[in-house]
Amino acid sequence: MVPEATFSSYYGRPVLKEPVWRAPDVPGYLFLGGLAGASSVLASGAHLSGRRELARVAKSGALGAISLSAVALIHDLGRPERFANMLRVFKTTSPMSVGSWLLAGYGPVAGAAALCDLTGKLPRAGLAATLGAGLLGPGIATYTAALICDTAVPAWHEGRREMPYVFAGSAASAAGGLGLLATRPPGARPARDLAVLGAAVELVAKRQLVSRLGGLAEPYEAGRTGAILRLAEVLAAGGMAGAVLGGRSRLVSALSGASLLAASAATRWGIFEAGMASARDPKYTVVPQRERLTRRARGAADGPGPPRGGPIG
């Protein structure tokens, strides 16, 4: 009997080339884009329901977040013209291409919505821009999940089932947190509801991701990255509790909002670092591949199952 081969790689070198994305540019881009998209959704609802203070906060937050997100993306790309080059084609099979066009369409309408609200001019155009940004907001908040999961990075690619829910929940909790932080409690009810729902979705989806990945979840749980993600969970749970129990307290609402914003940022940073760690260590590429080959070999050895009509005989 030949003993089962143990894991090894060529002189311990990575199998994958580590992404050239840098921190804090890309984690900031992931967080700020989610905050912007979810804030536009919140702004649309607040505008239509007559909650003017919350609508203004959400619109201004969306414009500020998407502007900073674009700055972080362009800084990571190195030259501004590289972003313009991504708009030369439109490929539905490329998350980067779709995301670039989403950003190009979303930025102007989010800016128009905020400026019309702040100046009080062109209210009809402002309403149209608000609704347009609200329609594009969910895509802006979540396309980055598809972007990172469409890579060969093990910790990202294998988490593709849960990652969109993690990003959607994280974005919603951040937008709700911003509303709680900058709006007086009587007008912040929609922000509170969005924050609680988003934090709950984020926490559940992250737990599902980690439990399903098994050994491949180690980058999410070990070392500094694990500490960042655990801190994010504590902040999200604390912010959610504050949003529920804070009631009419301005201080508690503000602290809850700040906690939720910090939790969302930490989540995106931790996910980014986990992916980079899994690309650096070859075992996260080789071991899952060997496990899949073993399962397929066992399935082939067992032979095909009985026909759909029932057992033979």
NORWOKA-V912807 format. One record per helix or strand of 2 or more residues. SS is the DSSP state (H for helix, E for strand). FROM is the first residue (numbers start at 0). LEN is the number of residues. If there is no record, write none. Layout:
ss:SS from:FROM len:LEN
ss:SS from:FROM len:LEN
//
This chain:
ss:H from:9 len:3
ss:H from:24 len:24
ss:H from:51 len:26
ss:H from:79 len:6
ss:H from:94 len:25
ss:H from:122 len:27
ss:H from:153 len:4
ss:H from:159 len:23
ss:H from:184 len:3
ss:H from:188 len:33
ss:H from:222 len:23
ss:H from:249 len:31
ss:H from:282 len:20
//
